[in-house]
Amino acid sequence: MSFDPAEDGWRPMPRAPMPGGLGVPWSKRTGDRWQYGLQTTEAHANPQGVLHGGILMTLADHCLSLLAWEAAERAPCTTIQMNTHFLAAVQPGEFIWVSGEVTRRTRGLVFVRGILSARDRDVGAVDGIWRILRAS
């Protein structure tokens, strides 16, 4: 069974590639929220044959950073803390996505949380803090 993100309303984000050649993320607006996804491949697998946890963490960091950036009025942001809880294994070839929300913003920090999903299940939970970088 193959999943086509474009057929489900996702669009590629070629100007925001993931680091290390992990792939081009996809985006989808659902109501007033954005979701970000990644089509996984065998190259994302660990030696046990399931998706490497670092792939999930990288996707979460990359995508939740976009939410922090928007909350910071598009000022540059950097991750200063990110907590990840792995809930289920992901098979290579599955499309994974992040749904998130900003829970708080101060003058210098943005607090964000999100859920990573694949098919019909949650596979990870993430929360973190992003520092808003201001010109000196």
N, CA, C and O of each residue as an XYZ file, in Angstrom:
544
protein
N       0.845     -1.173      0.000
C       0.000      0.000      0.000
C       0.893      1.240      0.000
O       1.764      1.387      0.857
N       0.670      2.125     -0.965
C       1.474      3.326     -1.105
C       0.602      4.544     -0.813
O      -0.571      4.587     -1.184
N       1.185      5.520     -0.153
C       0.468      6.751      0.190
C       0.997      7.873     -0.681
O       2.211      8.054     -0.782
N       0.117      8.625     -1.310
C       0.500      9.776     -2.110
C       0.074     11.032     -1.365
O      -1.113     11.360     -1.344
N       1.026     11.749     -0.746
C       0.669     12.942      0.026
C      -0.098     13.972     -0.800
O      -1.025     14.601     -0.288
N       0.273     14.156     -2.074
C      -0.386     15.160     -2.905
C      -1.873     14.853     -3.080
O      -2.693     15.770     -3.112
N      -2.226     13.579     -3.194
C      -3.634     13.202     -3.343
C      -4.441     13.479     -2.078
O      -5.667     13.573     -2.131
N      -3.750     13.611     -0.932
C      -4.440     13.863      0.330
C      -4.362     15.341      0.731
O      -4.656     15.688      1.875
N      -3.968     16.208     -0.200
C      -3.970     17.645      0.080
C      -2.659     18.217      0.591
O      -2.610     19.400      0.929
N      -1.598     17.428      0.661
C      -0.290     17.919      1.106
C       0.423     18.573     -0.081
O       0.180     18.221     -1.236
N       1.308     19.533      0.222
C       2.123     20.123     -0.839
C       3.585     20.132     -0.398
O       3.879     20.365      0.775
N       4.511     19.877     -1.342
C       5.930     19.858     -0.979
C       6.430     21.261     -0.645
O       5.887     22.255     -1.129
N       7.469     21.330      0.186
C       8.082     22.589      0.586
C       9.550     22.583      0.142
O      10.436     22.459      0.988
N       9.831     22.712     -1.154
C      11.211     22.583     -1.644
C      12.165     23.655     -1.139
O      13.378     23.454     -1.176
N      11.650     24.797     -0.665
C      12.543     25.844     -0.148
C      12.874     25.644      1.325
O      13.586     26.456      1.915
N      12.360     24.564      1.929
C      12.623     24.280      3.348
C      13.082     22.833      3.500
O      12.487     22.085      4.275
N      14.140     22.415      2.772
C      14.556     21.012      2.862
C      15.048     20.657      4.258
O      15.549     21.503      4.998
N      14.892     19.389      4.592
C      15.361     18.895      5.878
C      16.885     18.788      5.822
O      17.446     18.573      4.748
N      17.558     18.935      6.961
C      19.023     18.827      6.970
C      19.490     17.414      6.635
O      18.772     16.434      6.831
N      20.713     17.345      6.126
C      21.338     16.053      5.876
C      20.696     15.261      4.761
O      20.871     14.044      4.692
N      19.956     15.921      3.886
C      19.339     15.210      2.785
C      18.244     14.255      3.210
O      17.987     13.273      2.514
N      17.586     14.515      4.341
C      16.534     13.619      4.826
C      15.300     13.646      3.942
O      14.490     12.721      3.978
N      15.153     14.684      3.159
C      14.012     14.778      2.272
C      13.363     16.142      2.336
O      13.741     16.990      3.145
N      12.396     16.341      1.486
C      11.647     17.594      1.438
C      10.380     17.411      2.267
O       9.610     16.482      2.025
N      10.161     18.292      3.244
C       8.933     18.163      4.033
C       7.721     18.581      3.212
O       7.832     19.313      2.229
N       6.578     18.103      3.636
C       5.302     18.453      3.034
C       4.524     19.288      4.046
O       4.763     19.185      5.250
N       3.599     20.112      3.567
C       2.765     20.902      4.474
C       1.312     20.775      4.062
O       0.989     20.531      2.900
N       0.437     20.950      5.059
C      -0.998     20.859      4.823
C      -1.695     21.723      5.868
O      -1.410     21.622      7.061
N      -2.600     22.564      5.414
C      -3.373     23.387      6.338
C      -4.683     22.661      6.637
O      -5.414     22.265      5.728
N      -4.963     22.496      7.927
C      -6.195     21.867      8.383
C      -6.860     22.848      9.341
O      -6.407     23.026     10.472
N      -7.919     23.473      8.890
C      -8.543     24.512      9.710
C      -7.598     25.690      9.839
O      -7.128     26.230      8.837
N      -7.320     26.091     11.074
C      -6.401     27.211     11.296
C      -4.995     26.745     11.662
O      -4.175     27.548     12.108
N      -4.708     25.461     11.480
C      -3.403     24.916     11.860
C      -2.692     24.300     10.668
O      -3.310     23.806      9.725
N      -1.359     24.350     10.749
C      -0.515     23.708      9.752
C      -0.040     22.371     10.278
O       0.196     22.210     11.476
N       0.101     21.406      9.371
C       0.734     20.121      9.654
C       1.897     19.990      8.686
O       1.846     20.498      7.566
N       2.937     19.311      9.124
C       4.124     19.117      8.293
C       4.456     17.634      8.275
O       4.382     16.966      9.307
N       4.823     17.115      7.102
C       5.059     15.684      6.977
C       6.310     15.331      6.198
O       6.977     16.192      5.624
N       6.612     14.031      6.195
C       7.772     13.495      5.484
C       7.433     12.099      4.982
O       6.945     11.258      5.737
N       7.696     11.861      3.700
C       7.559     10.519      3.145
C       8.849      9.767      3.470
O       9.920     10.144      2.995
N       8.757      8.727      4.260
C       9.956      8.000      4.668
C      10.332      6.940      3.633
O       9.514      6.527      2.811
N      11.594      6.515      3.699
C      12.120      5.491      2.795
C      12.961      4.503      3.603
O      13.148      4.673      4.808
N      13.453      3.496      2.941
C      14.357      2.525      3.574
C      15.607      3.214      4.119
O      16.195      2.752      5.097
N      16.009      4.308      3.494
C      17.209      5.026      3.941
C      17.031      5.631      5.337
O      18.020      5.984      5.980
N      15.804      5.754      5.809
C      15.520      6.310      7.142
C      15.481      5.231      8.231
O      15.272      5.544      9.403
N      15.677      3.987      7.856
C      15.549      2.879      8.816
C      16.817      2.700      9.651
O      17.920      3.040      9.223
N      16.626      2.160     10.847
C      17.750      1.785     11.702
C      18.084      0.309     11.429
O      17.407     -0.329     10.622
N      19.114     -0.241     12.085
C      19.472     -1.647     11.829
C      18.362     -2.652     12.159
O      18.399     -3.783     11.675
N      17.380     -2.260     12.973
C      16.269     -3.155     13.301
C      15.166     -3.117     12.239
O      14.195     -3.868     12.328
N      15.312     -2.247     11.238
C      14.362     -2.203     10.143
C      13.179     -1.270     10.332
O      12.274     -1.247      9.498
N      13.168     -0.502     11.408
C      12.115      0.501     11.603
C      12.736      1.888     11.516
O      13.958      2.037     11.537
N      11.884      2.898     11.419
C      12.388      4.255     11.288
C      13.270      4.626     12.480
O      12.912      4.369     13.629
N      14.415      5.229     12.199
C      15.339      5.670     13.247
C      14.691      6.812     14.033
O      14.111      7.723     13.442
N      14.790      6.763     15.357
C      14.206      7.803     16.201
C      14.736      9.188     15.887
O      14.029     10.180     16.064
N      15.977      9.262     15.422
C      16.556     10.555     15.062
C      15.828     11.214     13.900
O      15.802     12.440     13.799
N      15.239     10.410     13.025
C      14.450     10.961     11.921
C      13.207     11.648     12.480
O      12.856     12.755     12.070
N      12.547     10.974     13.423
C      11.354     11.569     14.049
C      11.715     12.861     14.777
O      10.995     13.855     14.685
N      12.832     12.837     15.498
C      13.245     14.021     16.247
C      13.608     15.173     15.307
O      13.269     16.326     15.573
N      14.290     14.858     14.220
C      14.670     15.899     13.265
C      13.434     16.509     12.618
O      13.334     17.729     12.487
N      12.493     15.660     12.213
C      11.250     16.181     11.626
C      10.523     17.065     12.630
O      10.077     18.157     12.279
N      10.399     16.615     13.866
C       9.708     17.394     14.894
C      10.405     18.737     15.120
O       9.745     19.775     15.177
N      11.722     18.723     15.248
C      12.467     19.960     15.483
C      12.291     20.920     14.311
O      12.017     22.105     14.504
N      12.447     20.407     13.115
C      12.339     21.240     11.916
C      10.945     21.861     11.807
O      10.811     23.055     11.541
N       9.932     21.063     12.010
C       8.560     21.522     11.791
C       8.019     22.365     12.940
O       7.333     23.360     12.702
N       8.313     21.989     14.166
C       7.857     22.812     15.295
C       8.585     24.153     15.303
O       8.062     25.145     15.812
N       9.789     24.182     14.740
C      10.505     25.454     14.599
C       9.729     26.419     13.705
O       9.761     27.630     13.923
N       9.040     25.890     12.710
C       8.224     26.745     11.847
C       7.089     27.393     12.640
O       6.750     28.554     12.411
N       6.504     26.639     13.573
C       5.450     27.209     14.424
C       6.024     28.281     15.352
O       5.404     29.323     15.566
N       7.205     28.019     15.898
C       7.858     29.002     16.762
C       8.184     30.266     15.980
O       7.982     31.376     16.474
N       8.677     30.103     14.784
C       9.034     31.229     13.916
C       7.812     32.102     13.632
O       7.897     33.329     13.686
N       6.685     31.472     13.333
C       5.449     32.238     13.103
C       5.029     32.977     14.379
O       4.644     34.145     14.325
N       5.104     32.288     15.526
C       4.718     32.908     16.799
C       5.643     34.069     17.163
O       5.236     34.997     17.862
N       6.880     34.014     16.689
C       7.863     35.067     16.963
C       7.823     36.157     15.897
O       8.769     36.932     15.753
N       6.722     36.209     15.154
C       6.540     37.199     14.094
C       7.654     37.102     13.057
O       8.149     38.106     12.545
N       8.027     35.866     12.768
C       9.020     35.517     11.749
C      10.432     35.973     12.078
O      11.267     36.115     11.185
N      10.699     36.203     13.360
C      12.075     36.443     13.796
C      12.780     35.089     13.847
O      12.135     34.077     14.122
N      14.077     35.049     13.592
C      14.794     33.777     13.690
C      14.672     33.183     15.094
O      14.664     33.909     16.088
N      14.578     31.857     15.159
C      14.477     31.138     16.431
C      15.462     29.973     16.423
O      15.856     29.485     15.363
N      15.849     29.540     17.606
C      16.692     28.354     17.726
C      16.171     27.481     18.862
O      15.716     27.983     19.889
N      16.243     26.190     18.665
C      15.784     25.244     19.680
C      16.742     25.273     20.860
O      17.953     25.154     20.677
N      16.212     25.429     22.071
C      17.071     25.350     23.252
C      16.744     24.130     24.109
O      17.545     23.733     24.955
N      15.577     23.538     23.896
C      15.227     22.293     24.595
C      14.134     21.593     23.812
O      13.205     22.229     23.314
N      14.253     20.267     23.706
C      13.208     19.490     23.052
C      13.125     18.134     23.730
O      14.124     17.422     23.837
N      11.945     17.783     24.184
C      11.698     16.496     24.832
C      10.896     15.632     23.875
O       9.900     16.082     23.309
N      11.330     14.387     23.694
C      10.664     13.493     22.753
C      10.287     12.194     23.448
O      11.087     11.611     24.179
N       9.061     11.750     23.210
C       8.583     10.468     23.724
C       8.165      9.630     22.527
O       7.279     10.018     21.765
N       8.809      8.475     22.363
C       8.483      7.579     21.257
C       7.340      6.671     21.694
O       7.424      6.021     22.737
N       6.271      6.625     20.899
C       5.062      5.902     21.274
C       4.851      4.619     20.479
O       4.250      3.671     20.984
N       5.339      4.580     19.240
C       5.146      3.405     18.381
C       6.188      3.414     17.276
O       6.689      4.470     16.890
N       6.508      2.240     16.775
C       7.466      2.109     15.680
C       6.833      2.545     14.363
O       5.623      2.431     14.169
N       7.663      3.040     13.478
C       7.234      3.460     12.148
C       7.986      2.616     11.124
O       9.203      2.457     11.214
N       7.265      2.084     10.164
C       7.876      1.284      9.110
C       8.372      2.199      7.988
O       7.684      3.155      7.629
N       9.553      1.921      7.429
C      10.006      2.699      6.279
C       8.948      2.656      5.178
O       8.332      1.618      4.935
N       8.747      3.783      4.523
C       7.722      3.892      3.495
C       6.455      4.562      3.990
O       5.636      5.016      3.191
N       6.288      4.628      5.319
C       5.107      5.308      5.860
C       5.306      6.818      5.788
O       6.424      7.317      5.923
N       4.217      7.531      5.576
C       4.212      8.986      5.621
C       3.986      9.389      7.072
O       3.033      8.931      7.702
N       4.854     10.241      7.603
C       4.709     10.707      8.985
C       4.459     12.210      8.971
O       4.936     12.921      8.086
N       3.706     12.684      9.961
C       3.451     14.114     10.029
C       3.406     14.589     11.470
O       3.222     13.819     12.412
N       3.587     15.913     11.594
C       3.599     16.592     12.889
C       2.447     17.580     12.934
O       2.281     18.394     12.025
N       1.658     17.508     13.987
C       0.635     18.505     14.291
C       1.082     19.171     15.582
O       1.392     18.485     16.555
N       1.119     20.475     15.603
C       1.617     21.137     16.798
C       0.864     22.400     17.136
O      -0.013     22.854     16.402
N       1.238     22.952     18.276
C       0.651     24.212     18.715
C       1.620     24.948     19.622
O       2.414     24.347     20.347
N       1.529     26.259     19.557
C       2.281     27.113     20.472
C       1.472     27.187     21.753
O       0.291     27.535     21.728
N       2.103     26.862     22.872
C       1.387     26.903     24.146
C       1.636     28.185     24.924
O       0.844     28.566     25.786
N       2.758     28.855     24.607
C       3.063     30.112     25.306
C       4.151     30.845     24.546
O       5.016     30.227     23.925
N       4.100     32.166     24.600
C       5.172     32.978     24.034
C       5.474     34.105     25.001
O       4.576     34.782     25.502
N       6.756     34.289     25.250
C       7.210     35.432     26.037
C       8.011     36.330     25.094
O       8.062     36.088     23.888
N       8.627     37.357     25.646
C       9.437     38.261     24.823
C      10.566     37.520     24.128
O      10.901     37.833     22.986
N      11.160     36.537     24.806
C      12.332     35.867     24.256
C      12.197     34.381     23.991
O      13.116     33.766     23.451
N      11.061     33.788     24.364
C      10.903     32.339     24.230
C       9.549     31.962     23.620
O       8.557     32.676     23.771
N       9.543     30.813     22.925
C       8.293     30.249     22.409
C       8.241     28.798     22.875
O       9.196     28.043     22.692
N       7.115     28.413     23.479
C       6.902     27.052     23.971
C       5.954     26.348     22.999
O       4.872     26.852     22.697
N       6.374     25.180     22.515
C       5.615     24.478     21.484
C       5.494     23.004     21.870
O       6.386     22.443     22.507
N       4.371     22.381     21.473
C       4.228     20.938     21.649
C       3.604     20.365     20.388
O       2.916     21.056     19.637
N       3.867     19.075     20.178
C       3.333     18.461     18.979
C       3.192     16.956     19.103
O       3.736     16.332     20.015
N       2.455     16.395     18.172
C       2.260     14.949     18.073
C       2.726     14.512     16.690
O       2.365     15.120     15.683
N       3.532     13.454     16.649
C       3.942     12.826     15.400
C       2.985     11.673     15.132
O       2.680     10.894     16.035
N       2.515     11.564     13.902
C       1.555     10.524     13.545
C       1.981      9.819     12.264
O       2.714     10.371     11.443
N       1.507      8.592     12.114
C       1.683      7.810     10.894
C       0.418      6.980     10.719
O      -0.036      6.318     11.652
N      -0.135      7.022      9.540
C      -1.410      6.351      9.249
C      -2.451      6.703     10.296
O      -2.861      7.860     10.384
N      -2.890      5.737     11.090
C      -3.988      5.961     12.036
C      -3.530      5.974     13.486
O      -4.330      5.720     14.387
N      -2.238      6.269     13.729
C      -1.746      6.189     15.105
C      -0.745      7.298     15.407
O      -0.061      7.809     14.520
N      -0.682      7.650     16.685
C       0.349      8.571     17.161
C       1.618      7.770     17.400
O       1.580      6.691     17.991
N       2.746      8.307     16.937
C       4.021      7.594     17.075
C       5.023      8.344     17.941
O       6.064      7.793     18.298
N       4.723      9.595     18.285
C       5.622     10.359     19.138
C       4.945     11.591     19.685
O       4.005     12.117     19.089
N       5.430     12.050     20.829
C       4.966     13.290     21.445
C       6.193     14.140     21.737
O       7.201     13.634     22.232
N       6.112     15.420     21.435
C       7.268     16.308     21.556
C       6.832     17.611     22.202
O       5.738     18.109     21.938
N       7.688     18.157     23.044
C       7.497     19.525     23.513
C       8.855     20.176     23.597
O       9.867     19.505     23.802
N       8.874     21.485     23.438
C      10.162     22.155     23.443
C      10.050     23.642     23.637
O       8.962     24.215     23.707
N      11.226     24.251     23.722
C      11.347     25.694     23.913
C      12.289     26.222     22.840
O      13.362     25.668     22.604
N      11.865     27.305     22.195
C      12.671     27.953     21.170
C      12.993     29.376     21.626
O      12.115     30.095     22.103
N      14.248     29.773     21.476
C      14.678     31.143     21.800
C      14.484     32.000     20.574
O      14.856     31.612     19.466
N      13.900     33.171     20.775
C      13.738     34.154     19.705
C      15.039     34.943     19.631
O      15.470     35.541     20.616
N      15.652     34.940     18.467
C      16.910     35.647     18.264
C      16.620     37.040     17.730
O      15.916     37.198     16.732
N      17.147     38.014     18.376
C      16.944     39.397     17.974
C      18.289     39.992     17.573
O      19.324     39.629     18.132
N      18.274     40.895     16.618
C      19.499     41.587     16.217
C      20.011     42.425     17.384
O      19.236     43.091     18.070
N      21.315     42.385     17.600
C      21.909     43.157     18.709
C      22.085     44.599     18.356
O      22.569     45.380     19.175
